Amino acid sequence: MAEYPRERQVTLALSGASGAPYALALLERLLAAGIQVHLLVSGAARVVLATEQGEQWPGKPEALAAWLGDRFGAEPGQIRAYGKEEWFSPVASGSGAPKRMVICPCSMGTVASIAAGTSDNLIERAADVVIKEQGQLILVPRETPFSALHLENLLKLARLGVTIMPAAPGFYHQPQSIADLVDFMVARILDHLGLEQDLVQRWGYGGEES
């Protein structure tokens, strides 16, 4: 089983907001890029996956990692999944956690808990670790409209250096399918993680003259 340097590791968490297709596409691209993914899935996220994708994911972390690994052709050990209270996992400590974390999709309840620093489950603790270690935390909230309370929590986190990237795809690339809209958001996330992507052409580098 290959060992991955921390710069080739990303924590990916799924919480209970709508947007399961974003998470699946992002997971696939991270694995294809040779990134080791530390995966956290909330109970509410499992409900969303069943509702939006018709998928029932294995409940045990080891079974989930193996199942997703087979599905996406991952290398052995490239996916590491954890339970919601697995406090001895690497993501729970600044000495072991990846420096980069994405919560996609991110519910407003998760936003509120991270902003309050409650750390009641492993997703919240992992996010707290990334913030305190001055790593890179990207939140992909999917809610509309935002209330003043939502905006206050998001602003509080943005002022701490958290990247707030709402699931709001653009249309200037003339999407032809839902998959194109999903790819737009995944491409932006990969850009912010510093990973190469060929999903969406960057502004100003297309063939506009032709």
Steps between C-alpha positions, in 0.01 A plus 500: 500500500652830388567778750381844392680820603274752669507726196331216307221458755160671522220456750161485327186523712139466391235656720124515463443770239374431150780448248605134504604510131763763583651276768513194278659686210753665732592168661553343159726784385705506819568129469587532132751772595680259734373664819440295811151585625407493867123459476237608754129446434229622736175312561306778330733478199407133464134603482584753228698239305205262513257775397703665223702206369298198608809364676535318831863528611651238732474598864835376628796726409723216380223358279425847364864565409524163324170548316589847374851386417362230273251739348756763406800277441696646791833368617501293822489741793425801281163544672491501879152531650416575864200485729347816643662451842830342398702740712829313456497543122767720337251775412424560868849631580716775361799267502337258256226678306538602137554873456211519253132423559184538294147465634283437195211537530500698823179548695432823683483301824857387438600858422347616828674230703839572346452874555415431865791259544282232660676197340220260592588255222805414291406727208483800730818400683689448173394843380603652834842336466556642151405849619723491808792360300449778242436253221257529210132442570249525215126496571248438221166603651177429312216704643265766369417756609764570763366642824682772690614229744646291215681803363639596841641150550649493150654845549650393832667203332611702198676742733690200642627417152243236407409496130124522452406357161121472465373237259410763242629392157545754224355482151757684291650168389163414342422180693307236309416269791473476876840329495647815343365708789642254752836507323508879521493490879742207526742684271492807725563288808794326333639839394495618861666179615780566251421189296500487123162457335368480145130513581443866418720731298631795695370845411702663225661176380226375272453526127289815502663632183391190310 
